[in-house]
Amino acid sequence: MKNLKCLLAILVAGIVGNLLDAYVQGNLLFNAYYSKIDSMKHDTLAGWFIFADFVAVAVFTCVYKKVASAFSDGAKGGACAGFYFGVLVSFPSFHYVYLTTKGYPYSLAWINTGWVIVWYMIIGAIVGAIMKPSAPTSLTSPPH
């Protein structure tokens, strides 16, 4: 049952993560930033981005399974874990991108840092809610 919950968490969070990224990265930030950066590739197939989000969710879920006991149960604990994971993944990574990519604005480094933290908090809340331990079931009937 644990593995089924884990796979369900990856599936649901992966779908939500992709929808969020399609809107934020594919629309808002593309029009505001990426379309204006000369060094950006604009011919990458969307399937690679979809795959990458599912990989990110799967990695988060595997790590979360190992450290979940350090957080409260459910969506709140998952979101808290997502916050720390998002900080770990995005800071200072996007600042290095700024330092090494011609035309990448420093403001975009901060926007992406914040967005990835929020993204992982949302993913964490979904994963935490789905993987929340079930209440123990009693083998005996309650006293009357």
RODOKOL-158391 format. One record per atom (N, C-alpha, C): residue number from 1; residue in three letters; x, y negated, z negated. Coordinates in Angstrom, 3 decimals, m for minus. Example, Ala and Ser with C-alpha at 12.3 -4.5 7.8 and 13.67 -1.06 7.14 Angstrom:
1, ALA, 13.190, 5.690, m7.800
1, ALA, 12.300, 4.500, m7.800
1, ALA, 13.200, 3.300, m7.800
2, SER, 12.850, 2.250, m7.080
2, SER, 13.670, 1.060, m7.140
2, SER, 12.900, m0.030, m7.870
END
This chain:
1, MET, 0.817, 1.191, 0.000
1, MET, 0.000, 0.000, 0.000
1, MET, 0.866, m1.263, 0.000
2, LYS, 2.004, m1.203, m0.700
2, LYS, 2.879, m2.375, m0.746
2, LYS, 3.377, m2.735, 0.647
3, ASN, 3.768, m1.729, 1.437
3, ASN, 4.267, m2.001, 2.782
3, ASN, 3.166, m2.554, 3.679
4, LEU, 1.940, m2.074, 3.499
4, LEU, 0.823, m2.591, 4.280
4, LEU, 0.558, m4.059, 3.940
5, LYS, 0.626, m4.395, 2.657
5, LYS, 0.467, m5.796, 2.231
5, LYS, 1.583, m6.657, 2.812
6, CYS, 2.778, m6.125, 2.826
6, CYS, 3.936, m6.849, 3.351
6, CYS, 3.749, m7.123, 4.848
7, LEU, 3.344, m6.113, 5.593
7, LEU, 3.125, m6.290, 7.031
7, LEU, 1.971, m7.253, 7.305
8, LEU, 0.911, m7.153, 6.511
8, LEU, m0.216, m8.074, 6.662
8, LEU, 0.225, m9.509, 6.368
9, ALA, 1.033, m9.681, 5.333
9, ALA, 1.546, m11.013, 4.983
9, ALA, 2.379, m11.584, 6.128
10, ILE, 3.239, m10.762, 6.720
10, ILE, 4.069, m11.212, 7.842
10, ILE, 3.193, m11.587, 9.031
11, LEU, 2.189, m10.776, 9.315
11, LEU, 1.311, m11.051, 10.449
11, LEU, 0.535, m12.357, 10.257
12, VAL, m0.125, m12.489, 9.117
12, VAL, m0.942, m13.685, 8.873
12, VAL, m0.066, m14.931, 8.786
13, ALA, 0.992, m14.876, 7.986
13, ALA, 1.868, m16.039, 7.841
13, ALA, 2.573, m16.368, 9.154
14, GLY, 2.914, m15.353, 9.929
14, GLY, 3.555, m15.583, 11.230
14, GLY, 2.634, m16.304, 12.201
15, ILE, 1.371, m15.921, 12.205
15, ILE, 0.395, m16.592, 13.075
15, ILE, 0.216, m18.046, 12.629
16, VAL, 0.021, m18.253, 11.327
16, VAL, m0.152, m19.619, 10.809
16, VAL, 1.099, m20.447, 11.071
17, GLY, 2.275, m19.879, 10.812
17, GLY, 3.530, m20.596, 11.043
17, GLY, 3.701, m21.006, 12.495
18, ASN, 3.320, m20.126, 13.413
18, ASN, 3.409, m20.456, 14.830
18, ASN, 2.441, m21.555, 15.225
19, LEU, 1.225, m21.499, 14.698
19, LEU, 0.254, m22.555, 15.002
19, LEU, 0.736, m23.906, 14.479
20, LEU, 1.268, m23.907, 13.259
20, LEU, 1.799, m25.148, 12.691
20, LEU, 2.956, m25.683, 13.518
21, ASP, 3.890, m24.809, 13.876
21, ASP, 5.045, m25.257, 14.658
21, ASP, 4.651, m25.713, 16.060
22, ALA, 3.677, m25.038, 16.655
22, ALA, 3.229, m25.458, 17.987
22, ALA, 2.711, m26.891, 17.938
23, TYR, 2.000, m27.217, 16.883
23, TYR, 1.462, m28.574, 16.769
23, TYR, 2.546, m29.584, 16.385
24, VAL, 3.299, m29.278, 15.324
24, VAL, 4.278, m30.255, 14.825
24, VAL, 5.490, m30.354, 15.748
25, GLN, 6.149, m29.228, 15.994
25, GLN, 7.363, m29.254, 16.820
25, GLN, 7.032, m29.410, 18.310
26, GLY, 5.985, m28.720, 18.748
26, GLY, 5.660, m28.719, 20.168
26, GLY, 4.918, m29.941, 20.653
27, ASN, 4.229, m30.619, 19.753
27, ASN, 3.482, m31.816, 20.159
27, ASN, 4.031, m33.081, 19.514
28, LEU, 3.878, m33.195, 18.216
28, LEU, 4.256, m34.435, 17.529
28, LEU, 5.726, m34.784, 17.719
29, LEU, 6.606, m33.857, 17.360
29, LEU, 8.039, m34.166, 17.435
29, LEU, 8.579, m34.112, 18.853
30, PHE, 7.982, m33.270, 19.698
30, PHE, 8.453, m33.229, 21.086
30, PHE, 8.233, m34.574, 21.754
31, ASN, 7.039, m35.096, 21.626
31, ASN, 6.728, m36.379, 22.266
31, ASN, 7.494, m37.535, 21.633
32, ALA, 7.691, m37.476, 20.326
32, ALA, 8.363, m38.581, 19.636
32, ALA, 9.881, m38.521, 19.758
33, TYR, 10.448, m37.314, 19.820
33, TYR, 11.911, m37.186, 19.763
33, TYR, 12.500, m36.321, 20.877
34, TYR, 12.100, m35.045, 20.913
34, TYR, 12.800, m34.079, 21.760
34, TYR, 12.779, m34.440, 23.238
35, SER, 11.675, m34.988, 23.713
35, SER, 11.584, m35.334, 25.131
35, SER, 12.551, m36.461, 25.501
36, LYS, 13.049, m37.191, 24.510
36, LYS, 13.950, m38.322, 24.755
36, LYS, 15.432, m37.972, 24.567
37, ILE, 15.711, m36.739, 24.096
37, ILE, 17.103, m36.323, 23.870
37, ILE, 17.607, m35.630, 25.136
38, ASP, 18.585, m36.237, 25.779
38, ASP, 19.088, m35.719, 27.058
38, ASP, 19.678, m34.314, 26.957
39, SER, 20.266, m33.989, 25.823
39, SER, 20.931, m32.691, 25.686
39, SER, 19.976, m31.536, 25.355
40, MET, 18.680, m31.823, 25.195
40, MET, 17.714, m30.766, 24.844
40, MET, 17.393, m29.910, 26.067
41, LYS, 17.307, m28.599, 25.838
41, LYS, 16.850, m27.695, 26.894
41, LYS, 15.327, m27.725, 26.903
42, HIS, 14.748, m27.856, 28.061
42, HIS, 13.296, m27.908, 28.171
42, HIS, 12.729, m26.706, 28.924
43, ASP, 13.576, m25.697, 29.188
43, ASP, 13.118, m24.551, 29.957
43, ASP, 13.075, m23.247, 29.142
44, THR, 13.238, m23.334, 27.827
44, THR, 13.193, m22.142, 26.985
44, THR, 11.766, m21.610, 26.938
45, LEU, 11.618, m20.320, 27.138
45, LEU, 10.292, m19.706, 27.118
45, LEU, 9.684, m19.783, 25.725
46, ALA, 8.405, m20.081, 25.648
46, ALA, 7.693, m20.212, 24.366
46, ALA, 7.772, m18.926, 23.544
47, GLY, 7.861, m17.800, 24.206
47, GLY, 7.941, m16.514, 23.501
47, GLY, 9.097, m16.439, 22.520
48, TRP, 10.207, m17.098, 22.837
48, TRP, 11.356, m17.091, 21.927
48, TRP, 11.058, m17.857, 20.646
49, PHE, 10.303, m18.928, 20.754
49, PHE, 9.926, m19.690, 19.568
49, PHE, 8.935, m18.900, 18.705
50, ILE, 8.014, m18.222, 19.360
50, ILE, 7.042, m17.383, 18.647
50, ILE, 7.772, m16.270, 17.914
51, PHE, 8.686, m15.600, 18.617
51, PHE, 9.482, m14.527, 18.018
51, PHE, 10.299, m15.053, 16.841
52, ALA, 10.923, m16.216, 17.011
52, ALA, 11.763, m16.785, 15.953
52, ALA, 10.950, m17.094, 14.695
53, ASP, 9.729, m17.597, 14.859
53, ASP, 8.893, m17.866, 13.683
53, ASP, 8.529, m16.576, 12.966
54, PHE, 8.226, m15.512, 13.706
54, PHE, 7.920, m14.234, 13.061
54, PHE, 9.145, m13.674, 12.347
55, VAL, 10.323, m13.856, 12.927
55, VAL, 11.557, m13.414, 12.258
55, VAL, 11.760, m14.217, 10.976
56, ALA, 11.565, m15.532, 11.035
56, ALA, 11.719, m16.377, 9.843
56, ALA, 10.742, m15.940, 8.746
57, VAL, 9.513, m15.655, 9.121
57, VAL, 8.515, m15.210, 8.145
57, VAL, 8.901, m13.847, 7.579
58, ALA, 9.372, m12.944, 8.424
58, ALA, 9.776, m11.614, 7.957
58, ALA, 10.960, m11.702, 6.991
59, VAL, 11.932, m12.538, 7.313
59, VAL, 13.083, m12.710, 6.415
59, VAL, 12.618, m13.296, 5.086
60, PHE, 11.780, m14.338, 5.147
60, PHE, 11.257, m14.919, 3.903
60, PHE, 10.524, m13.852, 3.085
61, THR, 9.680, m13.068, 3.727
61, THR, 8.884, m12.057, 3.020
61, THR, 9.779, m11.014, 2.361
62, CYS, 10.808, m10.580, 3.058
62, CYS, 11.735, m9.596, 2.473
62, CYS, 12.474, m10.172, 1.267
63, VAL, 12.937, m11.409, 1.391
63, VAL, 13.625, m12.047, 0.267
63, VAL, 12.639, m12.280, m0.877
64, TYR, 11.445, m12.734, m0.550
64, TYR, 10.435, m12.994, m1.572
64, TYR, 10.101, m11.723, m2.354
65, LYS, 10.012, m10.591, m1.658
65, LYS, 9.747, m9.328, m2.357
65, LYS, 10.790, m9.060, m3.436
66, LYS, 12.026, m9.430, m3.170
66, LYS, 13.123, m9.185, m4.115
66, LYS, 13.130, m10.166, m5.279
67, VAL, 12.668, m11.392, m5.049
67, VAL, 12.773, m12.424, m6.091
67, VAL, 11.418, m12.848, m6.651
68, ALA, 10.343, m12.205, m6.233
68, ALA, 8.990, m12.621, m6.633
68, ALA, 8.804, m12.651, m8.141
69, SER, 9.499, m11.793, m8.854
69, SER, 9.335, m11.752, m10.310
69, SER, 9.830, m13.036, m10.984
70, ALA, 10.630, m13.830, m10.270
70, ALA, 11.116, m15.095, m10.832
70, ALA, 10.076, m16.214, m10.713
71, PHE, 8.988, m15.943, m10.001
71, PHE, 7.948, m16.942, m9.765
71, PHE, 6.612, m16.415, m10.275
72, SER, 5.661, m17.324, m10.447
72, SER, 4.337, m16.873, m10.849
72, SER, 3.695, m16.113, m9.692
73, ASP, 2.659, m15.344, m9.995
73, ASP, 1.979, m14.557, m8.977
73, ASP, 1.130, m15.435, m8.075
74, GLY, 0.842, m14.919, m6.916
74, GLY, m0.110, m15.549, m6.022
74, GLY, 0.454, m16.678, m5.190
75, ALA, m0.473, m17.471, m4.665
75, ALA, m0.122, m18.550, m3.744
75, ALA, 0.795, m19.595, m4.392
76, LYS, 0.539, m19.911, m5.654
76, LYS, 1.358, m20.928, m6.335
76, LYS, 2.823, m20.486, m6.437
77, GLY, 3.037, m19.261, m6.852
77, GLY, 4.403, m18.743, m6.945
77, GLY, 5.061, m18.625, m5.583
78, GLY, 4.282, m18.207, m4.571
78, GLY, 4.814, m18.114, m3.213
78, GLY, 5.206, m19.470, m2.664
79, ALA, 4.380, m20.484, m2.931
79, ALA, 4.700, m21.844, m2.473
79, ALA, 5.956, m22.367, m3.158
80, CYS, 6.100, m22.061, m4.440
80, CYS, 7.297, m22.483, m5.174
80, CYS, 8.543, m21.814, m4.586
81, ALA, 8.444, m20.513, m4.321
81, ALA, 9.559, m19.804, m3.690
81, ALA, 9.828, m20.388, m2.308
82, GLY, 8.767, m20.732, m1.579
82, GLY, 8.913, m21.337, m0.260
82, GLY, 9.636, m22.670, m0.310
83, PHE, 9.367, m23.442, m1.366
83, PHE, 10.072, m24.714, m1.520
83, PHE, 11.584, m24.469, m1.610
84, TYR, 11.994, m23.572, m2.480
84, TYR, 13.426, m23.309, m2.645
84, TYR, 14.031, m22.710, m1.374
85, PHE, 13.292, m21.818, m0.731
85, PHE, 13.778, m21.211, 0.503
85, PHE, 13.912, m22.270, 1.594
86, GLY, 12.927, m23.174, 1.671
86, GLY, 12.975, m24.238, 2.665
86, GLY, 14.159, m25.167, 2.472
87, VAL, 14.444, m25.505, 1.224
87, VAL, 15.614, m26.340, 0.935
87, VAL, 16.886, m25.598, 1.343
88, LEU, 16.966, m24.336, 0.983
88, LEU, 18.146, m23.530, 1.305
88, LEU, 18.365, m23.431, 2.815
89, VAL, 17.296, m23.259, 3.562
89, VAL, 17.395, m23.086, 5.010
89, VAL, 17.654, m24.407, 5.739
90, SER, 17.009, m25.489, 5.289
90, SER, 17.038, m26.705, 6.099
90, SER, 18.059, m27.755, 5.684
91, PHE, 18.481, m27.726, 4.440
91, PHE, 19.406, m28.750, 3.989
91, PHE, 20.733, m28.104, 3.650
92, PRO, 21.807, m28.437, 4.253
92, PRO, 22.073, m29.557, 5.147
92, PRO, 22.078, m29.189, 6.637
93, SER, 21.454, m28.075, 7.026
93, SER, 21.520, m27.608, 8.425
93, SER, 21.177, m28.679, 9.445
94, PHE, 20.059, m29.377, 9.245
94, PHE, 19.665, m30.380, 10.231
94, PHE, 20.599, m31.585, 10.232
95, HIS, 21.287, m31.804, 9.148
95, HIS, 22.265, m32.886, 9.111
95, HIS, 23.505, m32.508, 9.915
96, TYR, 23.833, m31.219, 9.942
96, TYR, 24.911, m30.752, 10.811
96, TYR, 24.500, m30.866, 12.278
97, VAL, 23.239, m30.569, 12.571
97, VAL, 22.754, m30.737, 13.943
97, VAL, 22.923, m32.196, 14.364
98, TYR, 22.550, m33.101, 13.472
98, TYR, 22.715, m34.535, 13.761
98, TYR, 24.187, m34.861, 14.051
99, LEU, 25.089, m34.292, 13.256
99, LEU, 26.513, m34.593, 13.411
99, LEU, 27.108, m33.985, 14.682
100, THR, 26.483, m32.936, 15.204
100, THR, 27.087, m32.215, 16.332
100, THR, 26.313, m32.315, 17.642
101, THR, 25.155, m32.954, 17.646
101, THR, 24.332, m33.013, 18.856
101, THR, 24.173, m34.455, 19.311
102, LYS, 24.633, m34.718, 20.501
102, LYS, 24.556, m36.059, 21.067
102, LYS, 23.093, m36.460, 21.251
103, GLY, 22.731, m37.627, 20.734
103, GLY, 21.392, m38.155, 20.907
103, GLY, 20.368, m37.670, 19.895
104, TYR, 20.786, m36.846, 18.939
104, TYR, 19.865, m36.348, 17.905
104, TYR, 19.792, m37.404, 16.800
105, PRO, 18.650, m38.049, 16.625
105, PRO, 18.555, m39.135, 15.643
105, PRO, 18.638, m38.637, 14.200
106, TYR, 19.242, m39.453, 13.368
106, TYR, 19.351, m39.103, 11.949
106, TYR, 17.971, m39.008, 11.297
107, SER, 17.043, m39.842, 11.746
107, SER, 15.680, m39.756, 11.203
107, SER, 15.057, m38.395, 11.495
108, LEU, 15.375, m37.811, 12.637
108, LEU, 14.846, m36.486, 12.974
108, LEU, 15.438, m35.407, 12.068
109, ALA, 16.683, m35.601, 11.651
109, ALA, 17.283, m34.653, 10.706
109, ALA, 16.475, m34.618, 9.408
110, TRP, 16.096, m35.784, 8.921
110, TRP, 15.295, m35.844, 7.687
110, TRP, 13.873, m35.338, 7.909
111, ILE, 13.292, m35.686, 9.047
111, ILE, 11.932, m35.200, 9.346
111, ILE, 11.925, m33.678, 9.404
112, ASN, 12.891, m33.092, 10.110
112, ASN, 12.945, m31.636, 10.204
112, ASN, 13.249, m30.984, 8.862
113, THR, 14.098, m31.613, 8.069
113, THR, 14.370, m31.075, 6.733
113, THR, 13.072, m31.012, 5.933
114, GLY, 12.351, m32.110, 5.903
114, GLY, 11.081, m32.140, 5.169
114, GLY, 10.056, m31.190, 5.747
115, TRP, 9.957, m31.153, 7.082
115, TRP, 8.975, m30.275, 7.721
115, TRP, 9.252, m28.803, 7.402
116, VAL, 10.501, m28.398, 7.484
116, VAL, 10.830, m26.996, 7.215
116, VAL, 10.534, m26.636, 5.761
117, ILE, 10.769, m27.538, 4.843
117, ILE, 10.431, m27.278, 3.441
117, ILE, 8.925, m27.102, 3.299
118, VAL, 8.151, m27.983, 3.895
118, VAL, 6.685, m27.859, 3.836
118, VAL, 6.227, m26.580, 4.525
119, TRP, 6.815, m26.271, 5.679
119, TRP, 6.472, m25.055, 6.426
119, TRP, 6.679, m23.815, 5.554
120, TYR, 7.826, m23.732, 4.901
120, TYR, 8.095, m22.576, 4.044
120, TYR, 7.190, m22.547, 2.817
121, MET, 6.793, m23.699, 2.323
121, MET, 5.848, m23.711, 1.196
121, MET, 4.491, m23.152, 1.629
122, ILE, 4.049, m23.503, 2.818
122, ILE, 2.787, m22.966, 3.340
122, ILE, 2.913, m21.464, 3.581
123, ILE, 4.004, m21.065, 4.219
123, ILE, 4.250, m19.635, 4.469
123, ILE, 4.332, m18.899, 3.136
124, GLY, 5.033, m19.468, 2.178
124, GLY, 5.161, m18.838, 0.865
124, GLY, 3.829, m18.680, 0.167
125, ALA, 2.975, m19.691, 0.266
125, ALA, 1.650, m19.599, m0.357
125, ALA, 0.839, m18.463, 0.257
126, ILE, 0.910, m18.320, 1.566
126, ILE, 0.185, m17.233, 2.240
126, ILE, 0.751, m15.885, 1.835
127, VAL, 2.064, m15.750, 1.891
127, VAL, 2.706, m14.480, 1.530
127, VAL, 2.433, m14.144, 0.063
128, GLY, 2.570, m15.128, m0.814
128, GLY, 2.315, m14.897, m2.233
128, GLY, 0.885, m14.469, m2.504
129, ALA, m0.072, m15.094, m1.811
129, ALA, m1.482, m14.757, m2.002
129, ALA, m1.779, m13.342, m1.528
130, ILE, m1.213, m12.957, m0.404
130, ILE, m1.472, m11.617, 0.138
130, ILE, m0.748, m10.544, m0.656
131, MET, 0.468, m10.838, m1.093
131, MET, 1.263, m9.825, m1.792
131, MET, 1.041, m9.829, m3.303
132, LYS, 0.117, m10.660, m3.767
132, LYS, m0.172, m10.724, m5.201
132, LYS, m0.482, m9.321, m5.710
133, PRO, 0.148, m8.932, m6.818
133, PRO, m0.115, m7.586, m7.342
133, PRO, m1.589, m7.412, m7.687
134, SER, m2.095, m6.258, m7.357
134, SER, m3.482, m5.955, m7.683
134, SER, m3.624, m5.767, m9.181
135, ALA, m4.804, m6.087, m9.691
135, ALA, m5.081, m5.852, m11.111
135, ALA, m5.088, m4.353, m11.348
136, PRO, m4.503, m3.914, m12.456
136, PRO, m4.488, m2.471, m12.723
136, PRO, m5.921, m1.955, m12.884
137, THR, m6.136, m0.791, m12.323
137, THR, m7.463, m0.190, m12.444
137, THR, m7.472, 0.782, m13.611
138, SER, m8.562, 0.799, m14.297
138, SER, m8.697, 1.684, m15.451
138, SER, m9.180, 3.040, m14.982
139, LEU, m8.596, 4.087, m15.533
139, LEU, m9.012, 5.442, m15.179
139, LEU, m10.205, 5.889, m16.021
140, THR, m10.448, 5.186, m17.048
140, THR, m11.600, 5.541, m17.899
140, THR, m12.635, 4.454, m17.796
141, SER, m13.854, 4.817, m18.081
141, SER, m14.911, 3.811, m18.017
141, SER, m14.847, 2.955, m19.274
142, PRO, m15.252, 1.685, m19.143
142, PRO, m15.203, 0.795, m20.304
142, PRO, m16.194, 1.265, m21.374
143, PRO, m15.885, 0.979, m22.634
143, PRO, m16.783, 1.400, m23.693
143, PRO, m18.093, 0.627, m23.619
144, HIS, m19.169, 1.308, m23.998
144, HIS, m20.499, 0.687, m23.985
144, HIS, m20.888, 0.233, m25.329
END
